[in-house]
Amino acid sequence: MQRPDIAEPGRRDFAFRTRDFKRVQGLIYAHAGISIADTKEEMVYSRLSRRLRATELSTFDEYLSYLEMAGNETEWEHFTNALTTNLTSFFRESHHFPMLVQHLTGLTRERPLRVWTCAASTGEEPYSIAMAVAEAFDTLSPPVQILATDIDTKVLTVASAGVYDAKRVADLPSGHVRRFFQRGSGTHAGQVRIKPELAALVRFKPLNLLTSEWLGLKPFDAIFCRNVMIYFDKPTQYAVLKKLTDLMEPDALFFAGHSESLLFASDLVRLRSHTVYERAAIGTPAVTVTRAKHLLRTLA
Ligand SMILES: C[S@@+](CC[C@H](N)C(=O)[O-])C[C@H]1O[C@@H](n2cnc3c(N)ncnc32)[C@H](O)[C@@H]1O
């Protein structure tokens, strides 16, 4: 999703003091874990000044106090949506997809396979996963369920609609476009829409990686957590990774972004291949049973 990041230099409708910027940095860090660099003041001004206009407030001080008033969830949503960066594309970091399908097709489960993409943005990533598994299982209804979540509710609306500018699929093999997309005509000329059967594999849901609103999720066979950790500092990355690895099956894979190394968390994950991780050694059920038997023998 493209949006202009920088206000025209020297043209500010509202005063934006360093104090205001620091307050924004603190609020978005506490709410979403996002660390905004000190160099991003202009970008933050540009994105948030729209919220001042929308709320008809005349200073950042008033706006931020309004935001902090109890029960102002809707403005928190706007505030967060304004400050996220949602750059994505179909089959981004393409080496991950053959690895994912090799992994999934090698699993034996008596249930549909579960994949989670936890920073799904406008949907290109989960739909790429859906296309890859549909190809691998040679059906538009493979035994795979994809959960696609993001903190940003605006991008999830785009993702659920599954409608894209045709330019965004220009680099995909033509067979993929024919098989998985419908081309728009009339007022929709120049657009493509994900086919309903493929879209049915993906469930979209807002979810903040920082909170525990994701309780109740079942363990996954693969997790895509790409290009979101870069916005978090190390303690936040570790805390998020801990929760994510707790939701991985013992043999699940974790896909990270190209510039995200998780080697600092070697107690949680182990590198399997370029930016692909598996869980660090954990007690498998077999080991646990052996230990339990040993304990029973000792107690007898
Ligand atoms: C750069 S995009 C990455 C999209 C996709 N994973 C990819 O690699 O192409 C980062 C996404 O992370 C989301 N995000 C940022 N903080 C988040 C949080 N605390 N919880 C969930 N999603 C978050 C943003 O809304 C944004 O859509």
The ligand as a Gaussian input file, in Angstrom:
#p B3LYP/6-31G(d) Opt

LIG

0 1
 C        6.027000      -4.286000       6.007000
 S        4.522000      -5.091000       6.326000
 C        4.960000      -6.782000       6.002000
 C        3.917000      -7.483000       5.176000
 C        4.271000      -8.936000       4.792000
 N        4.475000      -9.752000       5.960000
 C        5.483000      -9.003000       3.893000
 O        6.545000      -9.386000       4.354000
 O        5.358000      -8.641000       2.715000
 C        4.459000      -5.052000       8.130000
 C        3.071000      -5.293000       8.696000
 O        3.178000      -5.498000      10.097000
 C        2.026000      -4.975000      10.719000
 N        2.273000      -4.747000      12.157000
 C        3.034000      -3.801000      12.744000
 N        2.984000      -3.913000      14.087000
 C        2.177000      -4.958000      14.354000
 C        1.716000      -5.567000      15.558000
 N        2.080000      -5.118000      16.784000
 N        0.872000      -6.626000      15.466000
 C        0.493000      -7.098000      14.242000
 N        0.884000      -6.561000      13.076000
 C        1.723000      -5.510000      13.126000
 C        1.763000      -3.696000       9.927000
 O        0.442000      -3.254000      10.052000
 C        2.127000      -4.107000       8.504000
 O        1.004000      -4.462000       7.749000

